[in-house]
């Protein structure tokens, strides 16, 4: 009886395909929703990603909750924007997790602007402008860094990650052509921004950012600086003011009223990288079309 059972079992084991156990997901923590979206694009179903900052939050002043801190400690990988973009991250206890610093692979803008450098203090773009994900072409170097980080953790999934990344970029490249076409009529449009978040976006789509209302990133303008800004707007014929969702509404209203410029609030961050540009291109063309 037992012998029969063993034989049957042996036959069953021989016939059955090698059991495939679902692989445990790689737990990744990112500092922004945009990075989360890009990690998911490369990692697919092999990753479980959490962003420390919500897209509507000011990315430079994030309060990390205890549950997020625990999650960060238990993560296999941390992906960050780097430079002085996340001064709040440097203030957390070191999580001892491998880090992908996406800024390492990107060509930075405004690196020559002389500013006080203090990585643990305010976000002042001291090492160059950190809002680089807003040029959609920069997704390529960013996903290249992410790919490298994921392959290091799970070499067996290398070709899967590479295929995911290629599929994502094929989709993104097509979208980039559509966005460029939608904004083509507005190339050369002069604009002022509140926070200097839009230089990469402007560089890609051909907008001309004349000035930022914040004299230094994160610093509100004094009355004298505001007067200078308004004079400059008039001199250069600036008709567009680009605000962020977390810009000071009183400041935005004041500049719009005094200058007569049209305000458009663009989203600097989103839960879906492609959806973010869809929305910003839609908002921008709607604002400029009406002119
Ligand atoms: Zn900034």
Boltz pocket constraint, residues with backbone or C-beta under 6 A from the ligand:
constraints:
  - pocket:
      binder: B
      contacts: [[A, 123], [A, 125], [A, 130], [A, 131], [A, 195], [A, 196], [A, 197], [A, 217]]
      max_distance: 6.0
